[in-house]
Amino acid sequence: MARIEVASADAPFRERLRSGFGYPLRGSGLATCVALALIHYLGLLPSYIGVLASMFVWTATWRYAATCLLHTANGYADPPDVGVDSGDASAWGLTAIHLLVVAFCVLVIVFYPHALLPLLILFALVLPAIDMSLAFDGNMALAINPLNWARVIGAFGSAYLVPVAINGLLAITIVIASITTAFLPQILALPLFAFAYSYLAVLAFHLMGVLIHQRHKRFGLEPEAPQLAKAVGQDADEDLLAQVDALAGHDPMAATSLLVARMQNRVAPTPLHLAYRRLLQQQGFRDGLLVHGQIWMASLIAQGEAKRALGVLQECCGIDAHFIPDDPRTCRELADLSARLGMRRLALHLGRGFLNTWPRDTDAPHVGLLAARLLAEEPEHKSEAAQLLESLACAWPEHPLHAEIGLQRSRLARTP
């Protein structure tokens, strides 16, 4: 399970505000804003299809922003992935509120255009109160009650002006977009406006979530992120590392035993593995480092962290020049990666080791071709490349790569 980044409710709001401007541009936030901006092109489709597509995109925009509010209020530091539900009913309520506001603004533009600016100012002032009330009360009737707005604004004090200011920027963005789209080609203006609007929507909702998170005790809320981090043992791992550091100086064996007991129970994060390797190095346990390297590489490959696994491999090769992974799949993946990264010597080492250890594995022709191409790049190794290709062709006459092996032999034969 990926590490859960938990935000501190005690962090000063000024600090959270400063970092908040980068929130929509991190991880899933940036990917979602870009995707929403591009999907707005569906609105250019003819007739009612374009209208329905636009409605869908606007719904998705507010739905994601609402999820960000609830995600932040629950103590998560990073934007949620698309499809993550954090208080599903409240998120849909928040989405519905903003879709109604957009629909109301459209009606005003059509029938009473001069009333648009005052209406946008009004919505900028009251929408944060409605949104935050719905987030921590979960009651639509209470959220739209004007008497409740005064209670919410009073609870947040001057900090309430921050989401109001962001909503004001949203309103200004709408006005600017209505002007600039008349001068810019629609195909260019549409995604620019959509990205700016999505960014500001996510930012506004995130900051409202920050306000709720910092005052969660006042509203009787219990943030989810710290509880989940505790449930998966994330904080326990940090406490364990502190114990290990305290023991490492005078009793490294006891510190090692603590880490072994932890890593046998479930998948361990990188800091625990690094601490374990430092302890093994401290005690001169060369074989232990190699055994752990095999285990950790396999775990990293399974988690999609092949580059980190390559670093572990290099460290192990520094201990034992003949070291290779003990699994053919791991060996092949790291050979391919090292070749792509231009680490020719390491790729050749893995290729030769693979062919010597698993000569009848079905991946042998693939790894053999990789090694032959690398060998053929240097004149002094062309004869070795030719011999390798000949042995592959004889050993695997029915393999799907047999034709490619023959082609590589022909190319090598024509090379002076």
Secondary structure, 3 states (H helix, E strand, C coil): CCCCCECCCCCCHHHHHHHHCCHHHCHHHHHHHHHHHHHHHHHHCCHHHHHHHHHHHHHHHHHHHHHHHHHHHCCECCCCCCCCCCCHHHHHHHHHHHHHHHHHHHHHHHHCHHHHHHHHHHHHHHHHHHHHHHHHHCCHHHHCCHHHHHHHHHHHHHHHHHHHHHHHHHHHHHHHHHHHCCCCCHHHHHHHHHHHHHHHHHHHHHHHHHHHHHCCCCCCCCCHHHHHHHHCCHHHHHHHHHHHHHHHCCCHHHHHHHHHHHHCCCCCCHHHHHHHHHHHHHHCCHHHHHHHHHHHHHHHHHCCCHHHHHHHHHHHHHHCCCCCCCCHHHHHHHHHHHHHCCCHHHHHHHHHHHHHHCCCCCCHHHHHHHHHHHHHCCHHHHHHHHHHHHHHHHHCCCCCCHHHHHHHHHHHHHCC
